[in-house]
Amino acid sequence: MIVVVGLGNPGKKFEKTRHNVGFEFLDYLKEKKGFSDWAMKNYFLAKISVGNILEKKVLLIKPQIFMNNSGKTAKRISGKLGVETENFWVIHDDTALEFGRIKMSKNHSSAGHKGVQSIIDKMGSKNFLRFRVGIGMPKGKNKKIFVLKKFNQREEKLLTAAKEKLILILEMALEQGIQRAMTECNKK
């Protein structure tokens, strides 16, 4: 089983914001692949959707606690369901990447992303796969303000293309292995 965690903040206030790109991608994946409806699971502090991609069981997870505490959800899922850290795939925003660019990494530091750091801290490992989605923060912008801004119309179109690409990358990782998918995804 693969657990795909989308990082974001719960609530209407944060919908369609750059920091919630992980939630955006999971909603798109759920619809495209016919996963179950979102179900709130209080023990996991998360909304969960279940489905299959290429005959592999996949859980989609949207933590319903603030992003900086996302590790609590990951730790509870790992403990209760017995999912190993390397079977966690995390989708999150990355201010350092150009808008819509996706890069994969595994066993790396959080690079200052507090949601990712929370998962590392609670799981006691950084041996999970990350899909970093570029939100293209211009130089000189205040990061805390920028990540909470909503996408404009042009960005929404670019984001849809990135969502389609991510589905192809996820399928490649499941079918041909993580290393092959990472090589393909990370080339310019």
Phi, psi and omega in degrees: 000139176250135177250117179256114182257122174262126181271140180182183176245140181285157174106152181305321183306328186260356180299142177062025175261159183301322182292341181262022183299330177298317177296318180303315182293321180292320178300318180294314180299317179304313182292314184294326185256005175066038178288167179295163175297154177297134177232128178285127177242100187301320181301321182276354182057039188206158167267137185231140173230140185241142177191193179229143171232120182051046177066015177253129179292131182228133173255129173261131186234125172242099179304138181253032172236165182298147187311320183295352177245015184304334180299331178300315179296312181301316181297317180294320179294315179301313182292312185287320184261355179068032181272126179289152182306320183291349176264010173264127176241122187247130178250126182209165179285154176219113183289339184277346181262149177298153186303129177085350179286138177243132174230145178254145173211157179215140176062040179244166176292171181285345183054033176088358178280115188291329176293317177294318179298322177299318179294316178301314182296313184286325181276342181070023183199151173248016182276057174228159183274136179240137172249104182270120183254119182292131176245006168055059180284120178294151178301144176085356179277150175282117186300316183297325179281316184300314185292342180262004176281148178280157178288143173272177185299317179297317180294324178300319179295315178297323181294322178298318177297319179294323178296318178297318179297320181297321177300316178298320180293317178300316179296319178297318180298321179287324185271318187248356179103154183297317184298317178297315180296320181295317179300314181293316183292319189276349177286146185289000000 
